[in-house]
Amino acid sequence: MYDWLGLEHLYATGRPIIEDDIDRLYEMPACTRIQERQRKFFRIPPSWPVKSVTVPCASIDPDTGFEDHFCIKGEPNIIRHGHGDFTASDRRIANAPTSLLIDRQRFRCRTCGKVWSEAMPDIREEHEMTRRLHRDLAIASTEDPFQKVAARYGVHEKMVRTIFHEYSAAMLEGFQFDLPEVLGLDDTRLLGHPRLVCTDVREGKILDIFGFFVIRG
């Protein structure tokens, strides 16, 4: 078992598989040995053109979902029913787009014949990515342009935009806006830098002071 993956419910069942820019596949240790030989021969650190990384994974303790299963024919009798592969994007390894190839357990109820797959708490199945990558994308999308975030994490720009809208809707749900009747805006210089001061004109209060900014024409 390889427990370096850092996920609570998944572990790596093997070493990462690296695909280079001419579609050759290597296990991570083999890739490292090739780099060492190149470094020794050329006497300079070589650049390794990694195109993608795939990590084989499995659940530490597959959840049968017994509590969520309602058998329409009586007492449920749940057994294992083979496996299926599920691919989910994750944080980058070797600065390349990284995917988890999950060996997902399937279950079947002998009583009613229903078949389902195990739950994966570490995965956002609707987006086919880990929850930690989803969280990284949500936060990054509020700080940088969508295109820049997509390039940084190796995902499609449309995915970043979708996650941003979901995240912003969740954060703004139930939020109460408390705005003054008369909002005052004034640009001034404080501590030697231009700043924007927002005030409540009727109450005579300063609401916020925005920090240093640069205007480029």
N, C-alpha and C positions, 0 to 999 in steps of 0.2 A: 504493500500500500504506500502511495506517495501522498503525504499529508501537507505538501508545500502549497497547495492550491489556495488555501485561506478561506474556504467556504465552509459553512457550518454543516451542511447536509450532503455535500458531494466530496469525493476524493478522486485523485488522478489514479487510474488503473495502469498507466504506463507513462513513458517519457513523452514529452511533446514531439510532434512530427513537424519538421520545418520544410516548407516548400520554397525553393529559390526562384530566381527570375527566369530560369529556363526549365521550370517544371520538374526539377529533381527533388526527391524526398529524402530527408535524413532524420534520424532520431537526434535529439539535442546533443548527447555525448559525441556522436559521430561528427556532427557539425563543429563542435568545439575542437576535436582532434584535427580536422581539416584546417581550421583557423590557426592552430598552433603550428602546423607544418608550413603554412603560407607565411606566418610571421617569422619562422626560423629561416626560410629560404630567402625571402625578400628583405628581411631585417627591418620591416616596418609593419605596424598594425594594419592588416588588410581590411577593406570594407566588405561586409558580407551582405549581399543583396537578398534579404529575406522578403518573400512575397506574402506568406501567410504562415500561421502557426495553428496546429490543431492538437488539442489535448484530450485523450480518451478518458472518460469519467464514468462513475457509477455512484449510486446513492449509498451512503453509509448504512442506513437502516430503512429500506423501502417501506413506505407507508401504504398499507392495503386500502385505506379509505373506508374501513368497515363502518365507522360511525356515520359516514355520509351516504352509505348505500342503503336504499330502501328496496327490499325484495318484495315484488308484487305477488309472489306465489307462496310465501311462508318464510320459514327460518332460513336465513342466508347461509350458504356453504361456500366460502371463498377459497380458491386455490390459485397457484401461480399459473400463468398462461403465456409463457414465452417472453421475449424481449423485443423492443423496437428502438431504433436509433432516433435521438432528438438532438438537433444542433442548435446551440445558443451562442451568441456573440458574448465576448468577455473583454476585460481590460487587456491592453496590448502586452505582448511578450516580445522581446527583441525588437521593439518599435515597429511591429507588424500587426495587421489585423489578426485577432486571435479568436478561435472558435472552440467551444467545448462540445465534444462528441459524446453524448450521454447515452449509456446503455440503460434504457428505461424499462423497468419491469412492468409487465402487464398482468392483470388479474381477471378471473372469471368466476361468476357465481354459478355453481352447479344447479342451483334450484331454479333460477329464472333464465340462465344463459347469458346474462349481461356481461360485456367485456369492457374494461376500462384500464387506464394507465395510472401508475403511481403518481401521487402529488409531488411537486418539486418546489419546496418553499424558497429556494435560492434563485428561482427563475421567474421572469415575467414572460409567461407563455405567449401572450397576445403580441409581444414585440420580439419574441425569440431572442432574449438576451438575459444576462444575469441582473439581479436587482441592484448590485453595486454599480454596474455599467449604466443602468437606467438612471440611478441617482447622480452619477457623474455627469451624464448628458443633461439632465434636468437643471443642475446647478450651473454648468458651463453655458447652457443656452441663454441664461439670464445675464451673462457677463460678456459674451462675445457673439459675433455674427454667426448665423446658422451654418454658413458655408465653411467657416473657419473651424467650428466645432466638429463638423462632419469629417473634415480632412484630418483633424487631430486624432479622432477616435476610430477612423476607418469605417464609418457608417454612411448611409445615404442622407442627403440634406433633408429630404422629406420626412425621414424618421426623426431627426432632430426637431423639426418644426412641430410634428405631432406630439412629441414628448413635452415640448415647451408649452403647448396649449393645454395639455392635460395637467401639467404641473402648476401653471398659473391659475387654472380654474380651481384646482384643489386648494391652493393657497389663499385665493380670494373668496372662497365659499364662506358665507357668513360674516365676511368682513364689513364693518360699519365705517363708512366714510364720515369723518367729522370735519366739515369744511366751514370756514367763516362766511358770513354774509358778504363781506367785502375783503377780497384778497389783495394785498399789496405786494408788488414785486419791485425790487430796487437793486441795481448793480452798483457795487461800491468796491473800494480797496481796503482790505483788512490785513494787517501784518505784511504789507507789501505785495499782496496778491489780489487779483480781481475775484470777487465773490458775489453770489446772488443771495439776497436776503428776502425771505418770505415772511410777511407779517399779517396779523389780523388787525385791519385798520380800525374797526369799530371798538375792539377791546383794547387796542394798543399793546399787543403782544407780538413777540418774535416767534414764529412757528418753526423756522428752520433756516440754516445757513449752508448753502452748498459750497463745497471746497473749491480749490484751485482748478481753473479750466483754461484751455487755450482755444482761441477762435482763429481758425485758418481760413483765409479768403481764397 
